Amino acid sequence: MEKREKTILVTGSTGFLGSAITQRLLVSGCKLKLLIRKRDNDSSQISYVLESLLKELILGNQSDEDLQYQCRVVGEGSNKDKLLQELFISNVEIYEGDITSRGFGLETQEYTRLCNEVDEVFHCAAVTHFEMQGADEHMVVNVKGTENVLQFANSGKQKRFHYISTAYVAGKQNGIIGENKMVNEPLFNNEYERSKFVAEQLVIEYAKSNDIPYTIYRPGIIVGDSKTGATCKFDNLYLFVKVLFNMKNSFTKHNSEGLKNVTIRVPGDPDALINLVPIDYVADAIVAILRMRESNGKIFHITNPNPPRLRELRDLVLPFLEIKGMHVTIDRELEKQSLSAVEKLFLRQTRSYYSYLFSTLRFDDSNTQQFLKGTGIICPTLTKELVRTLIEFAVSHNWGEGKPTVLQKA
Ligand SMILES: NC(=O)c1ccc[n+]([C@@H]2O[C@H](COP(=O)([O-])OP(=O)(O)OC[C@H]3O[C@@H](n4cnc5c(N)ncnc54)[C@H](OP(=O)(O)O)[C@@H]3O)[C@@H](O)[C@H]2O)c1
């Protein structure tokens, strides 16, 4: 146990993974400086973020073991809500800034003070969608932004640098991907992958040439919490299930005969490997590895060691939706064939994820497994029950769109 708890600058703490990591760092006693993007012309931003983060922490899924440890620090008998509030108030400072600006757009004095106070940087902020919106949005935020965060790590006090990459920097390669630096640039499925690849290379080169201790974490496709299903992001798996769910509800509502015996063909390789990992495993694993000095200079695949195949995933999801009479087949050659209206609708709504339905990448996670040995942190298997937990949460939270919904009986 180190004498003084570390001070960590976290980027991306309002995001899906960043908020889960922030919660865990907080209950483990770290002092946190959260760099949060400024909302235009909103002078109440800090109190809004403070309030919503606080709420998230209080309502979040802190495990009893984490809290027991923290209770020893803050005082026996503290109740969970009070404990988290106390921790937040005493250990968190919020800075409004932007990683795309040099010095994060902070006042020079404030930036310099931060450079001298922070022991470690946890860089999680990124643009994570796959669509091209601004011409070079991915490069500006994910690459230029990472360069600015590296420059911060290299100013003032020496700091450790933790970088959240993605397992899919592997792009369109096949086979088994190791936990090491990619030697050659692969072909990519989208600009997101390319920008994360370039940023990862930048982290390694910059850290090596400036003697910055660094660790890189490459998560798979993150889904909700394995115990509660909780998520604040409803992309990837959720998007596919939501389209099927809406089709089913629409057929049911209109009492349509169309559902009695309909086959929907979706594109993909039935044997594709879909590397879904629950957020609690990803965040627990990263925080455990982050605390080990020996992780310096290493890359970790925070992936599912037993990912389901696409056809297995389909068979796990469909019974839960109770879509009697509707069959979903997976077709490698679908794009060459003529499609029904329903199939066209399905394709249109899920297009940005296509390439992942053909991926047979396997991620070697030996480093991660070696570092997690004895911690009790294990990636949950994607069972029928886990899929049910994930989907039930998404349905009851209307896929993140406000009013809750229910699954209609067919
Ligand atoms: N989710 C996954 O399945 C997955 C898988 C593998 C790797 N990853 C990686 O994990 C990290 C977190 O992903 P996520 O899913 O949690 O993403 P997310 O929910 O979209 O969160 C992204 C975070 O980055 C912040 N951000 C974006 N641009 C910024 C800027 N210019 N300055 C400051 N902050 C900025 C966002 O702030 P605002 O709240 O202001 O938008 C938000 O806090 C990313 O590096 C991503 O590449 C994610």
The ligand as a MOL file (V3000), in Angstrom:
LIG
                    3D

  0  0  0     0  0            999 V3000
M  V30 BEGIN CTAB
M  V30 COUNTS 48 52 0 0 0
M  V30 BEGIN ATOM
M  V30 1 N -17.7580 1.8360 -25.7630 0
M  V30 2 C -17.0370 0.8640 -26.3210 0
M  V30 3 O -17.5810 -0.1800 -26.7440 0
M  V30 4 C -15.5360 0.9910 -26.4420 0
M  V30 5 C -14.8130 -0.1130 -26.8910 0
M  V30 6 C -13.4270 -0.0350 -26.9990 0
M  V30 7 C -12.7910 1.1500 -26.6550 0
M  V30 8 N -13.4990 2.2200 -26.2320 0 CHG=1
M  V30 9 C -12.7630 3.4560 -25.8990 0
M  V30 10 O -13.1030 3.8160 -24.5700 0
M  V30 11 C -13.0720 5.2330 -24.4380 0
M  V30 12 C -14.4030 5.6940 -23.8610 0
M  V30 13 O -15.4520 5.2730 -24.7350 0
M  V30 14 P -16.9730 5.4480 -24.3050 0
M  V30 15 O -17.7480 4.3970 -24.9720 0
M  V30 16 O -17.0810 5.6180 -22.8260 0 CHG=-1
M  V30 17 O -17.2950 6.8410 -25.0330 0
M  V30 18 P -18.4000 7.9150 -24.7630 0
M  V30 19 O -19.4550 7.4160 -23.8470 0
M  V30 20 O -18.7860 8.4190 -26.1180 0
M  V30 21 O -17.5940 9.0570 -23.9800 0
M  V30 22 C -16.6260 9.8340 -24.6090 0
M  V30 23 C -16.1050 10.8360 -23.6020 0
M  V30 24 O -15.1140 11.6640 -24.2310 0
M  V30 25 C -15.4270 13.0190 -23.9660 0
M  V30 26 N -14.9290 13.9200 -25.0210 0
M  V30 27 C -15.1500 13.7970 -26.3660 0
M  V30 28 N -14.5600 14.8130 -27.0000 0
M  V30 29 C -13.9340 15.5700 -26.0570 0
M  V30 30 C -13.1600 16.7640 -26.0990 0
M  V30 31 N -12.8990 17.3770 -27.2550 0
M  V30 32 N -12.6470 17.2540 -24.9340 0
M  V30 33 C -12.9230 16.6580 -23.7570 0
M  V30 34 N -13.6600 15.5120 -23.6520 0
M  V30 35 C -14.1710 15.0010 -24.7840 0
M  V30 36 C -16.9480 13.0390 -23.8970 0
M  V30 37 O -17.3730 14.2250 -23.2830 0
M  V30 38 P -18.8730 14.7940 -23.4880 0
M  V30 39 O -19.6830 14.1600 -22.3960 0
M  V30 40 O -18.7160 16.2460 -23.3390 0
M  V30 41 O -19.3200 14.3870 -24.8640 0
M  V30 42 C -17.1810 11.7780 -23.0590 0
M  V30 43 O -16.9360 12.0320 -21.6960 0
M  V30 44 C -12.7780 5.7900 -25.8190 0
M  V30 45 O -11.4080 6.0970 -25.8740 0
M  V30 46 C -13.1080 4.6490 -26.7640 0
M  V30 47 O -12.3370 4.7040 -27.9410 0
M  V30 48 C -14.8610 2.1830 -26.1090 0
M  V30 END ATOM
M  V30 BEGIN BOND
M  V30 1 1 1 2
M  V30 2 2 2 3
M  V30 3 1 2 4
M  V30 4 1 4 5
M  V30 5 2 4 48
M  V30 6 2 5 6
M  V30 7 1 6 7
M  V30 8 2 7 8
M  V30 9 1 8 9
M  V30 10 1 8 48
M  V30 11 1 9 10
M  V30 12 1 9 46
M  V30 13 1 10 11
M  V30 14 1 11 12
M  V30 15 1 11 44
M  V30 16 1 12 13
M  V30 17 1 13 14
M  V30 18 2 14 15
M  V30 19 1 14 16
M  V30 20 1 14 17
M  V30 21 1 17 18
M  V30 22 2 18 19
M  V30 23 1 18 20
M  V30 24 1 18 21
M  V30 25 1 21 22
M  V30 26 1 22 23
M  V30 27 1 23 24
M  V30 28 1 23 42
M  V30 29 1 24 25
M  V30 30 1 25 26
M  V30 31 1 25 36
M  V30 32 1 26 27
M  V30 33 1 26 35
M  V30 34 2 27 28
M  V30 35 1 28 29
M  V30 36 1 29 30
M  V30 37 2 29 35
M  V30 38 1 30 31
M  V30 39 2 30 32
M  V30 40 1 32 33
M  V30 41 2 33 34
M  V30 42 1 34 35
M  V30 43 1 36 37
M  V30 44 1 36 42
M  V30 45 1 37 38
M  V30 46 2 38 39
M  V30 47 1 38 40
M  V30 48 1 38 41
M  V30 49 1 42 43
M  V30 50 1 44 45
M  V30 51 1 44 46
M  V30 52 1 46 47
M  V30 END BOND
M  V30 END CTAB
M  END
